[in-house]
Amino acid sequence: MSDLDRRPLPVVSRNPTAGSSLYVMVGALVVVVLVGGYVILGMPGLHTQVAHMPGQQSVASAPDK
């Protein structure tokens, strides 16, 4: 093809956001479900992994009076 060819070339463009909005909505729904399930389960491991100073009893392991 010559550089002097003046015939127009057909250009086919597609709207890139048309299909990706579905992926964004599904991804947001998955994140909401996962975070909601984590909160509903009481954030497992959050209260059991707390560090304490040496020689100091934690509230959970303190003997009842």
N, CA, C, O and CB atoms as a CASP TS submission, in Angstrom:
PFRMAT TS
TARGET T0000
AUTHOR 0000-0000-0000
METHOD Language model
MODEL 1
PARENT N/A
ATOM      1  N   MET     1       0.841  -1.166   0.000  1.00  0.00           N
ATOM      2  CA  MET     1       0.000   0.000   0.000  1.00  0.00           C
ATOM      3  C   MET     1       0.892   1.236   0.000  1.00  0.00           C
ATOM      4  O   MET     1       1.877   1.316   0.733  1.00  0.00           O
ATOM      5  CB  MET     1      -0.960  -0.006   1.211  1.00  0.00           C
ATOM      6  N   SER     2       0.539   2.144  -0.797  1.00  0.00           N
ATOM      7  CA  SER     2       1.326   3.356  -0.938  1.00  0.00           C
ATOM      8  C   SER     2       0.953   4.373   0.140  1.00  0.00           C
ATOM      9  O   SER     2      -0.177   4.383   0.629  1.00  0.00           O
ATOM     10  CB  SER     2       1.129   3.958  -2.331  1.00  0.00           C
ATOM     11  N   ASP     3       1.898   5.215   0.500  1.00  0.00           N
ATOM     12  CA  ASP     3       1.631   6.283   1.444  1.00  0.00           C
ATOM     13  C   ASP     3       0.757   7.363   0.827  1.00  0.00           C
ATOM     14  O   ASP     3       0.181   8.184   1.542  1.00  0.00           O
ATOM     15  CB  ASP     3       2.930   6.884   1.938  1.00  0.00           C
ATOM     16  N   LEU     4       0.657   7.366  -0.484  1.00  0.00           N
ATOM     17  CA  LEU     4      -0.127   8.384  -1.176  1.00  0.00           C
ATOM     18  C   LEU     4      -1.564   7.936  -1.402  1.00  0.00           C
ATOM     19  O   LEU     4      -2.348   8.679  -1.992  1.00  0.00           O
ATOM     20  CB  LEU     4       0.519   8.728  -2.502  1.00  0.00           C
ATOM     21  N   ASP     5      -1.919   6.770  -0.959  1.00  0.00           N
ATOM     22  CA  ASP     5      -3.278   6.262  -1.137  1.00  0.00           C
ATOM     23  C   ASP     5      -4.219   7.060  -0.240  1.00  0.00           C
ATOM     24  O   ASP     5      -4.026   7.118   0.974  1.00  0.00           O
ATOM     25  CB  ASP     5      -3.359   4.734  -0.813  1.00  0.00           C
ATOM     26  N   ARG     6      -5.227   7.669  -0.834  1.00  0.00           N
ATOM     27  CA  ARG     6      -6.121   8.566  -0.092  1.00  0.00           C
ATOM     28  C   ARG     6      -7.454   7.890   0.282  1.00  0.00           C
ATOM     29  O   ARG     6      -8.358   8.568   0.770  1.00  0.00           O
ATOM     30  CB  ARG     6      -6.397   9.823  -0.923  1.00  0.00           C
ATOM     31  N   ARG     7      -7.591   6.622   0.075  1.00  0.00           N
ATOM     32  CA  ARG     7      -8.853   5.960   0.404  1.00  0.00           C
ATOM     33  C   ARG     7      -8.985   5.858   1.928  1.00  0.00           C
ATOM     34  O   ARG     7      -8.015   5.533   2.612  1.00  0.00           O
ATOM     35  CB  ARG     7      -8.932   4.545  -0.257  1.00  0.00           C
ATOM     36  N   PRO     8     -10.171   6.131   2.455  1.00  0.00           N
ATOM     37  CA  PRO     8     -10.347   6.037   3.907  1.00  0.00           C
ATOM     38  C   PRO     8     -10.340   4.574   4.369  1.00  0.00           C
ATOM     39  O   PRO     8     -10.848   3.682   3.689  1.00  0.00           O
ATOM     40  CB  PRO     8     -11.663   6.721   4.332  1.00  0.00           C
ATOM     41  N   LEU     9      -9.765   4.370   5.506  1.00  0.00           N
ATOM     42  CA  LEU     9      -9.738   3.036   6.086  1.00  0.00           C
ATOM     43  C   LEU     9     -10.896   2.905   7.075  1.00  0.00           C
ATOM     44  O   LEU     9     -11.130   3.807   7.878  1.00  0.00           O
ATOM     45  CB  LEU     9      -8.373   2.757   6.783  1.00  0.00           C
ATOM     46  N   PRO    10     -11.608   1.806   7.020  1.00  0.00           N
ATOM     47  CA  PRO    10     -12.701   1.638   7.992  1.00  0.00           C
ATOM     48  C   PRO    10     -12.123   1.394   9.394  1.00  0.00           C
ATOM     49  O   PRO    10     -11.262   0.534   9.582  1.00  0.00           O
ATOM     50  CB  PRO    10     -13.637   0.455   7.574  1.00  0.00           C
ATOM     51  N   VAL    11     -12.601   2.150  10.349  1.00  0.00           N
ATOM     52  CA  VAL    11     -12.154   2.023  11.724  1.00  0.00           C
ATOM     53  C   VAL    11     -13.354   1.579  12.560  1.00  0.00           C
ATOM     54  O   VAL    11     -14.381   2.255  12.611  1.00  0.00           O
ATOM     55  CB  VAL    11     -11.546   3.371  12.258  1.00  0.00           C
ATOM     56  N   VAL    12     -13.201   0.446  13.201  1.00  0.00           N
ATOM     57  CA  VAL    12     -14.274  -0.070  14.044  1.00  0.00           C
ATOM     58  C   VAL    12     -13.843   0.120  15.489  1.00  0.00           C
ATOM     59  O   VAL    12     -12.825  -0.420  15.922  1.00  0.00           O
ATOM     60  CB  VAL    12     -14.589  -1.581  13.731  1.00  0.00           C
ATOM     61  N   SER    13     -14.620   0.886  16.224  1.00  0.00           N
ATOM     62  CA  SER    13     -14.299   1.098  17.632  1.00  0.00           C
ATOM     63  C   SER    13     -15.439   0.564  18.485  1.00  0.00           C
ATOM     64  O   SER    13     -16.600   0.549  18.074  1.00  0.00           O
ATOM     65  CB  SER    13     -14.044   2.602  17.930  1.00  0.00           C
ATOM     66  N   ARG    14     -15.082   0.138  19.652  1.00  0.00           N
ATOM     67  CA  ARG    14     -16.065  -0.400  20.575  1.00  0.00           C
ATOM     68  C   ARG    14     -15.960   0.378  21.869  1.00  0.00           C
ATOM     69  O   ARG    14     -14.865   0.768  22.274  1.00  0.00           O
ATOM     70  CB  ARG    14     -15.856  -1.924  20.813  1.00  0.00           C
ATOM     71  N   ASN    15     -17.069   0.603  22.511  1.00  0.00           N
ATOM     72  CA  ASN    15     -17.063   1.316  23.768  1.00  0.00           C
ATOM     73  C   ASN    15     -16.459   0.398  24.834  1.00  0.00           C
ATOM     74  O   ASN    15     -17.081  -0.604  25.184  1.00  0.00           O
ATOM     75  CB  ASN    15     -18.501   1.777  24.159  1.00  0.00           C
ATOM     76  N   PRO    16     -15.268   0.706  25.362  1.00  0.00           N
ATOM     77  CA  PRO    16     -14.622  -0.207  26.307  1.00  0.00           C
ATOM     78  C   PRO    16     -15.295  -0.246  27.668  1.00  0.00           C
ATOM     79  O   PRO    16     -15.069  -1.186  28.430  1.00  0.00           O
ATOM     80  CB  PRO    16     -13.188   0.180  26.481  1.00  0.00           C
ATOM     81  N   THR    17     -16.112   0.742  27.999  1.00  0.00           N
ATOM     82  CA  THR    17     -16.732   0.756  29.313  1.00  0.00           C
ATOM     83  C   THR    17     -18.055   0.009  29.343  1.00  0.00           C
ATOM     84  O   THR    17     -18.610  -0.209  30.420  1.00  0.00           O
ATOM     85  CB  THR    17     -16.942   2.171  29.763  1.00  0.00           C
ATOM     86  N   ALA    18     -18.569  -0.386  28.193  1.00  0.00           N
ATOM     87  CA  ALA    18     -19.875  -1.049  28.159  1.00  0.00           C
ATOM     88  C   ALA    18     -19.828  -2.396  28.866  1.00  0.00           C
ATOM     89  O   ALA    18     -20.727  -2.697  29.651  1.00  0.00           O
ATOM     90  CB  ALA    18     -20.342  -1.233  26.715  1.00  0.00           C
ATOM     91  N   GLY    19     -18.823  -3.207  28.617  1.00  0.00           N
ATOM     92  CA  GLY    19     -18.741  -4.513  29.248  1.00  0.00           C
ATOM     93  C   GLY    19     -18.042  -4.493  30.586  1.00  0.00           C
ATOM     94  O   GLY    19     -18.278  -5.363  31.424  1.00  0.00           O
ATOM     95  N   SER    20     -17.185  -3.511  30.798  1.00  0.00           N
ATOM     96  CA  SER    20     -16.408  -3.492  32.036  1.00  0.00           C
ATOM     97  C   SER    20     -17.227  -3.010  33.225  1.00  0.00           C
ATOM     98  O   SER    20     -16.854  -3.275  34.368  1.00  0.00           O
ATOM     99  CB  SER    20     -15.189  -2.613  31.869  1.00  0.00           C
ATOM    100  N   SER    21     -18.332  -2.309  32.989  1.00  0.00           N
ATOM    101  CA  SER    21     -19.155  -1.865  34.119  1.00  0.00           C
ATOM    102  C   SER    21     -19.783  -3.058  34.829  1.00  0.00           C
ATOM    103  O   SER    21     -19.990  -3.020  36.042  1.00  0.00           O
ATOM    104  CB  SER    21     -20.253  -0.895  33.642  1.00  0.00           C
ATOM    105  N   LEU    22     -20.083  -4.101  34.092  1.00  0.00           N
ATOM    106  CA  LEU    22     -20.618  -5.319  34.709  1.00  0.00           C
ATOM    107  C   LEU    22     -19.571  -5.950  35.615  1.00  0.00           C
ATOM    108  O   LEU    22     -19.896  -6.400  36.714  1.00  0.00           O
ATOM    109  CB  LEU    22     -21.071  -6.329  33.630  1.00  0.00           C
ATOM    110  N   TYR    23     -18.323  -5.989  35.173  1.00  0.00           N
ATOM    111  CA  TYR    23     -17.250  -6.545  35.989  1.00  0.00           C
ATOM    112  C   TYR    23     -17.037  -5.724  37.266  1.00  0.00           C
ATOM    113  O   TYR    23     -16.764  -6.289  38.324  1.00  0.00           O
ATOM    114  CB  TYR    23     -15.952  -6.609  35.180  1.00  0.00           C
ATOM    115  N   VAL    24     -17.158  -4.418  37.174  1.00  0.00           N
ATOM    116  CA  VAL    24     -16.992  -3.551  38.348  1.00  0.00           C
ATOM    117  C   VAL    24     -18.118  -3.801  39.341  1.00  0.00           C
ATOM    118  O   VAL    24     -17.877  -3.884  40.546  1.00  0.00           O
ATOM    119  CB  VAL    24     -16.961  -2.055  37.934  1.00  0.00           C
ATOM    120  N   MET    25     -19.351  -3.923  38.845  1.00  0.00           N
ATOM    121  CA  MET    25     -20.479  -4.156  39.746  1.00  0.00           C
ATOM    122  C   MET    25     -20.390  -5.524  40.401  1.00  0.00           C
ATOM    123  O   MET    25     -20.663  -5.649  41.595  1.00  0.00           O
ATOM    124  CB  MET    25     -21.798  -4.026  38.992  1.00  0.00           C
ATOM    125  N   VAL    26     -20.019  -6.544  39.659  1.00  0.00           N
ATOM    126  CA  VAL    26     -19.888  -7.885  40.225  1.00  0.00           C
ATOM    127  C   VAL    26     -18.735  -7.915  41.227  1.00  0.00           C
ATOM    128  O   VAL    26     -18.858  -8.536  42.283  1.00  0.00           O
ATOM    129  CB  VAL    26     -19.663  -8.934  39.107  1.00  0.00           C
ATOM    130  N   GLY    27     -17.630  -7.262  40.918  1.00  0.00           N
ATOM    131  CA  GLY    27     -16.501  -7.205  41.829  1.00  0.00           C
ATOM    132  C   GLY    27     -16.852  -6.481  43.117  1.00  0.00           C
ATOM    133  O   GLY    27     -16.463  -6.918  44.200  1.00  0.00           O
ATOM    134  N   ALA    28     -17.581  -5.383  43.012  1.00  0.00           N
ATOM    135  CA  ALA    28     -18.001  -4.649  44.209  1.00  0.00           C
ATOM    136  C   ALA    28     -18.939  -5.496  45.056  1.00  0.00           C
ATOM    137  O   ALA    28     -18.854  -5.470  46.284  1.00  0.00           O
ATOM    138  CB  ALA    28     -18.685  -3.326  43.822  1.00  0.00           C
ATOM    139  N   LEU    29     -19.828  -6.242  44.421  1.00  0.00           N
ATOM    140  CA  LEU    29     -20.741  -7.123  45.158  1.00  0.00           C
ATOM    141  C   LEU    29     -19.975  -8.223  45.883  1.00  0.00           C
ATOM    142  O   LEU    29     -20.305  -8.559  47.020  1.00  0.00           O
ATOM    143  CB  LEU    29     -21.775  -7.743  44.206  1.00  0.00           C
ATOM    144  N   VAL    30     -18.968  -8.780  45.246  1.00  0.00           N
ATOM    145  CA  VAL    30     -18.152  -9.822  45.880  1.00  0.00           C
ATOM    146  C   VAL    30     -17.417  -9.249  47.091  1.00  0.00           C
ATOM    147  O   VAL    30     -17.350  -9.903  48.132  1.00  0.00           O
ATOM    148  CB  VAL    30     -17.140 -10.421  44.867  1.00  0.00           C
ATOM    149  N   VAL    31     -16.873  -8.060  46.975  1.00  0.00           N
ATOM    150  CA  VAL    31     -16.163  -7.430  48.097  1.00  0.00           C
ATOM    151  C   VAL    31     -17.126  -7.169  49.242  1.00  0.00           C
ATOM    152  O   VAL    31     -16.784  -7.411  50.399  1.00  0.00           O
ATOM    153  CB  VAL    31     -15.490  -6.110  47.654  1.00  0.00           C
ATOM    154  N   VAL    32     -18.327  -6.678  48.943  1.00  0.00           N
ATOM    155  CA  VAL    32     -19.305  -6.399  49.997  1.00  0.00           C
ATOM    156  C   VAL    32     -19.701  -7.685  50.713  1.00  0.00           C
ATOM    157  O   VAL    32     -19.817  -7.698  51.938  1.00  0.00           O
ATOM    158  CB  VAL    32     -20.554  -5.709  49.412  1.00  0.00           C
ATOM    159  N   VAL    33     -19.908  -8.765  49.964  1.00  0.00           N
ATOM    160  CA  VAL    33     -20.284 -10.039  50.579  1.00  0.00           C
ATOM    161  C   VAL    33     -19.155 -10.575  51.453  1.00  0.00           C
ATOM    162  O   VAL    33     -19.408 -11.052  52.560  1.00  0.00           O
ATOM    163  CB  VAL    33     -20.652 -11.069  49.500  1.00  0.00           C
ATOM    164  N   LEU    34     -17.919 -10.504  50.978  1.00  0.00           N
ATOM    165  CA  LEU    34     -16.799 -11.010  51.762  1.00  0.00           C
ATOM    166  C   LEU    34     -16.572 -10.190  53.037  1.00  0.00           C
ATOM    167  O   LEU    34     -16.365 -10.759  54.109  1.00  0.00           O
ATOM    168  CB  LEU    34     -15.536 -11.013  50.916  1.00  0.00           C
ATOM    169  N   VAL    35     -16.607  -8.880  52.928  1.00  0.00           N
ATOM    170  CA  VAL    35     -16.414  -8.026  54.104  1.00  0.00           C
ATOM    171  C   VAL    35     -17.589  -8.194  55.070  1.00  0.00           C
ATOM    172  O   VAL    35     -17.382  -8.244  56.283  1.00  0.00           O
ATOM    173  CB  VAL    35     -16.265  -6.536  53.685  1.00  0.00           C
ATOM    174  N   GLY    36     -18.807  -8.282  54.556  1.00  0.00           N
ATOM    175  CA  GLY    36     -19.972  -8.490  55.402  1.00  0.00           C
ATOM    176  C   GLY    36     -19.902  -9.811  56.147  1.00  0.00           C
ATOM    177  O   GLY    36     -20.217  -9.868  57.336  1.00  0.00           O
ATOM    178  N   GLY    37     -19.494 -10.870  55.468  1.00  0.00           N
ATOM    179  CA  GLY    37     -19.339 -12.169  56.118  1.00  0.00           C
ATOM    180  C   GLY    37     -18.263 -12.140  57.178  1.00  0.00           C
ATOM    181  O   GLY    37     -18.403 -12.772  58.225  1.00  0.00           O
ATOM    182  N   TYR    38     -17.205 -11.423  56.925  1.00  0.00           N
ATOM    183  CA  TYR    38     -16.109 -11.305  57.900  1.00  0.00           C
ATOM    184  C   TYR    38     -16.586 -10.583  59.155  1.00  0.00           C
ATOM    185  O   TYR    38     -16.244 -10.978  60.270  1.00  0.00           O
ATOM    186  CB  TYR    38     -14.905 -10.555  57.281  1.00  0.00           C
ATOM    187  N   VAL    39     -17.368  -9.535  58.977  1.00  0.00           N
ATOM    188  CA  VAL    39     -17.874  -8.774  60.114  1.00  0.00           C
ATOM    189  C   VAL    39     -18.936  -9.582  60.858  1.00  0.00           C
ATOM    190  O   VAL    39     -18.960  -9.574  62.089  1.00  0.00           O
ATOM    191  CB  VAL    39     -18.452  -7.420  59.648  1.00  0.00           C
ATOM    192  N   ILE    40     -19.802 -10.269  60.143  1.00  0.00           N
ATOM    193  CA  ILE    40     -20.849 -11.068  60.783  1.00  0.00           C
ATOM    194  C   ILE    40     -20.237 -12.196  61.608  1.00  0.00           C
ATOM    195  O   ILE    40     -20.749 -12.527  62.677  1.00  0.00           O
ATOM    196  CB  ILE    40     -21.810 -11.644  59.727  1.00  0.00           C
ATOM    197  N   LEU    41     -19.161 -12.781  61.128  1.00  0.00           N
ATOM    198  CA  LEU    41     -18.510 -13.851  61.882  1.00  0.00           C
ATOM    199  C   LEU    41     -17.737 -13.314  63.081  1.00  0.00           C
ATOM    200  O   LEU    41     -17.143 -14.097  63.822  1.00  0.00           O
ATOM    201  CB  LEU    41     -17.575 -14.633  60.977  1.00  0.00           C
ATOM    202  N   GLY    42     -17.730 -12.034  63.284  1.00  0.00           N
ATOM    203  CA  GLY    42     -17.099 -11.448  64.462  1.00  0.00           C
ATOM    204  C   GLY    42     -15.612 -11.245  64.309  1.00  0.00           C
ATOM    205  O   GLY    42     -14.885 -11.240  65.303  1.00  0.00           O
ATOM    206  N   MET    43     -15.148 -11.080  63.101  1.00  0.00           N
ATOM    207  CA  MET    43     -13.731 -10.849  62.839  1.00  0.00           C
ATOM    208  C   MET    43     -12.866 -11.872  63.560  1.00  0.00           C
ATOM    209  O   MET    43     -12.136 -11.521  64.487  1.00  0.00           O
ATOM    210  CB  MET    43     -13.335  -9.437  63.262  1.00  0.00           C
ATOM    211  N   PRO    44     -12.938 -13.136  63.146  1.00  0.00           N
ATOM    212  CA  PRO    44     -12.214 -14.198  63.843  1.00  0.00           C
ATOM    213  C   PRO    44     -10.711 -13.937  63.873  1.00  0.00           C
ATOM    214  O   PRO    44     -10.117 -13.525  62.877  1.00  0.00           O
ATOM    215  CB  PRO    44     -12.491 -15.542  63.183  1.00  0.00           C
ATOM    216  N   GLY    45     -10.118 -14.182  65.023  1.00  0.00           N
ATOM    217  CA  GLY    45      -8.687 -14.005  65.174  1.00  0.00           C
ATOM    218  C   GLY    45      -8.281 -12.622  65.605  1.00  0.00           C
ATOM    219  O   GLY    45      -7.132 -12.416  65.995  1.00  0.00           O
ATOM    220  N   LEU    46      -9.185 -11.666  65.547  1.00  0.00           N
ATOM    221  CA  LEU    46      -8.822 -10.297  65.885  1.00  0.00           C
ATOM    222  C   LEU    46      -8.536 -10.154  67.377  1.00  0.00           C
ATOM    223  O   LEU    46      -7.597  -9.458  67.762  1.00  0.00           O
ATOM    224  CB  LEU    46      -9.931  -9.336  65.468  1.00  0.00           C
ATOM    225  N   HIS    47      -9.344 -10.811  68.225  1.00  0.00           N
ATOM    226  CA  HIS    47      -9.191 -10.656  69.662  1.00  0.00           C
ATOM    227  C   HIS    47      -8.282 -11.719  70.274  1.00  0.00           C
ATOM    228  O   HIS    47      -7.896 -11.602  71.437  1.00  0.00           O
ATOM    229  CB  HIS    47     -10.541 -10.701  70.325  1.00  0.00           C
ATOM    230  N   THR    48      -7.938 -12.739  69.518  1.00  0.00           N
ATOM    231  CA  THR    48      -7.084 -13.795  70.071  1.00  0.00           C
ATOM    232  C   THR    48      -5.610 -13.538  69.806  1.00  0.00           C
ATOM    233  O   THR    48      -4.761 -14.205  70.397  1.00  0.00           O
ATOM    234  CB  THR    48      -7.477 -15.140  69.493  1.00  0.00           C
ATOM    235  N   GLN    49      -5.284 -12.603  68.946  1.00  0.00           N
ATOM    236  CA  GLN    49      -3.895 -12.346  68.581  1.00  0.00           C
ATOM    237  C   GLN    49      -3.361 -11.068  69.220  1.00  0.00           C
ATOM    238  O   GLN    49      -2.453 -10.440  68.676  1.00  0.00           O
ATOM    239  CB  GLN    49      -3.763 -12.259  67.073  1.00  0.00           C
ATOM    240  N   VAL    50      -3.909 -10.678  70.364  1.00  0.00           N
ATOM    241  CA  VAL    50      -3.511  -9.436  71.012  1.00  0.00           C
ATOM    242  C   VAL    50      -2.293  -9.703  71.890  1.00  0.00           C
ATOM    243  O   VAL    50      -2.292 -10.642  72.686  1.00  0.00           O
ATOM    244  CB  VAL    50      -4.680  -8.843  71.848  1.00  0.00           C
ATOM    245  N   ALA    51      -1.273  -8.891  71.749  1.00  0.00           N
ATOM    246  CA  ALA    51      -0.060  -9.042  72.548  1.00  0.00           C
ATOM    247  C   ALA    51      -0.230  -8.320  73.875  1.00  0.00           C
ATOM    248  O   ALA    51      -0.879  -7.276  73.940  1.00  0.00           O
ATOM    249  CB  ALA    51       1.174  -8.500  71.788  1.00  0.00           C
ATOM    250  N   HIS    52       0.356  -8.875  74.938  1.00  0.00           N
ATOM    251  CA  HIS    52       0.293  -8.277  76.260  1.00  0.00           C
ATOM    252  C   HIS    52       1.702  -8.118  76.806  1.00  0.00           C
ATOM    253  O   HIS    52       2.634  -8.795  76.371  1.00  0.00           O
ATOM    254  CB  HIS    52      -0.573  -9.128  77.212  1.00  0.00           C
ATOM    255  N   MET    53       1.840  -7.226  77.753  1.00  0.00           N
ATOM    256  CA  MET    53       3.136  -7.033  78.398  1.00  0.00           C
ATOM    257  C   MET    53       3.477  -8.267  79.223  1.00  0.00           C
ATOM    258  O   MET    53       2.576  -8.920  79.749  1.00  0.00           O
ATOM    259  CB  MET    53       3.132  -5.760  79.289  1.00  0.00           C
ATOM    260  N   PRO    54       4.746  -8.595  79.345  1.00  0.00           N
ATOM    261  CA  PRO    54       5.122  -9.746  80.161  1.00  0.00           C
ATOM    262  C   PRO    54       4.697  -9.555  81.621  1.00  0.00           C
ATOM    263  O   PRO    54       4.873  -8.477  82.190  1.00  0.00           O
ATOM    264  CB  PRO    54       6.636  -9.983  80.078  1.00  0.00           C
ATOM    265  N   GLY    55       4.145 -10.596  82.211  1.00  0.00           N
ATOM    266  CA  GLY    55       3.743 -10.553  83.605  1.00  0.00           C
ATOM    267  C   GLY    55       2.390  -9.934  83.841  1.00  0.00           C
ATOM    268  O   GLY    55       1.940  -9.864  84.984  1.00  0.00           O
ATOM    269  N   GLN    56       1.732  -9.487  82.803  1.00  0.00           N
ATOM    270  CA  GLN    56       0.420  -8.872  82.963  1.00  0.00           C
ATOM    271  C   GLN    56      -0.627  -9.822  82.406  1.00  0.00           C
ATOM    272  O   GLN    56      -0.489 -10.316  81.287  1.00  0.00           O
ATOM    273  CB  GLN    56       0.351  -7.486  82.253  1.00  0.00           C
ATOM    274  N   GLN    57      -1.691 -10.083  83.195  1.00  0.00           N
ATOM    275  CA  GLN    57      -2.734 -10.989  82.740  1.00  0.00           C
ATOM    276  C   GLN    57      -3.684 -10.252  81.816  1.00  0.00           C
ATOM    277  O   GLN    57      -3.985  -9.074  82.005  1.00  0.00           O
ATOM    278  CB  GLN    57      -3.495 -11.592  83.932  1.00  0.00           C
ATOM    279  N   SER    58      -4.142 -10.974  80.822  1.00  0.00           N
ATOM    280  CA  SER    58      -5.135 -10.384  79.929  1.00  0.00           C
ATOM    281  C   SER    58      -6.504 -10.539  80.562  1.00  0.00           C
ATOM    282  O   SER    58      -6.679 -11.330  81.488  1.00  0.00           O
ATOM    283  CB  SER    58      -5.095 -11.042  78.520  1.00  0.00           C
ATOM    284  N   VAL    59      -7.455  -9.802  80.076  1.00  0.00           N
ATOM    285  CA  VAL    59      -8.818  -9.829  80.594  1.00  0.00           C
ATOM    286  C   VAL    59      -9.431 -11.211  80.353  1.00  0.00           C
ATOM    287  O   VAL    59     -10.172 -11.711  81.199  1.00  0.00           O
ATOM    288  CB  VAL    59      -9.683  -8.721  79.931  1.00  0.00           C
ATOM    289  N   ALA    60      -9.135 -11.824  79.224  1.00  0.00           N
ATOM    290  CA  ALA    60      -9.727 -13.113  78.880  1.00  0.00           C
ATOM    291  C   ALA    60      -9.193 -14.231  79.773  1.00  0.00           C
ATOM    292  O   ALA    60      -9.921 -15.179  80.066  1.00  0.00           O
ATOM    293  CB  ALA    60      -9.457 -13.442  77.414  1.00  0.00           C
ATOM    294  N   SER    61      -7.951 -14.141  80.207  1.00  0.00           N
ATOM    295  CA  SER    61      -7.371 -15.210  81.006  1.00  0.00           C
ATOM    296  C   SER    61      -7.321 -14.892  82.497  1.00  0.00           C
ATOM    297  O   SER    61      -6.721 -15.643  83.265  1.00  0.00           O
ATOM    298  CB  SER    61      -5.991 -15.509  80.516  1.00  0.00           C
ATOM    299  N   ALA    62      -7.946 -13.785  82.920  1.00  0.00           N
ATOM    300  CA  ALA    62      -7.938 -13.430  84.332  1.00  0.00           C
ATOM    301  C   ALA    62      -8.874 -14.365  85.097  1.00  0.00           C
ATOM    302  O   ALA    62      -9.965 -14.663  84.613  1.00  0.00           O
ATOM    303  CB  ALA    62      -8.355 -11.949  84.530  1.00  0.00           C
ATOM    304  N   PRO    63      -8.476 -14.829  86.271  1.00  0.00           N
ATOM    305  CA  PRO    63      -9.348 -15.724  87.048  1.00  0.00           C
ATOM    306  C   PRO    63     -10.569 -14.977  87.576  1.00  0.00           C
ATOM    307  O   PRO    63     -10.495 -13.784  87.871  1.00  0.00           O
ATOM    308  CB  PRO    63      -8.570 -16.351  88.221  1.00  0.00           C
ATOM    309  N   ASP    64     -11.682 -15.677  87.692  1.00  0.00           N
ATOM    310  CA  ASP    64     -12.902 -15.082  88.236  1.00  0.00           C
ATOM    311  C   ASP    64     -12.767 -14.899  89.735  1.00  0.00           C
ATOM    312  O   ASP    64     -12.154 -15.727  90.409  1.00  0.00           O
ATOM    313  CB  ASP    64     -14.129 -15.952  87.911  1.00  0.00           C
ATOM    314  N   LYS    65     -13.329 -13.833  90.260  1.00  0.00           N
ATOM    315  CA  LYS    65     -13.249 -13.551  91.703  1.00  0.00           C
ATOM    316  C   LYS    65     -14.487 -14.000  92.419  1.00  0.00           C
ATOM    317  O   LYS    65     -14.589 -13.840  93.636  1.00  0.00           O
ATOM    318  CB  LYS    65     -13.029 -12.074  91.954  1.00  0.00           C
TER
END
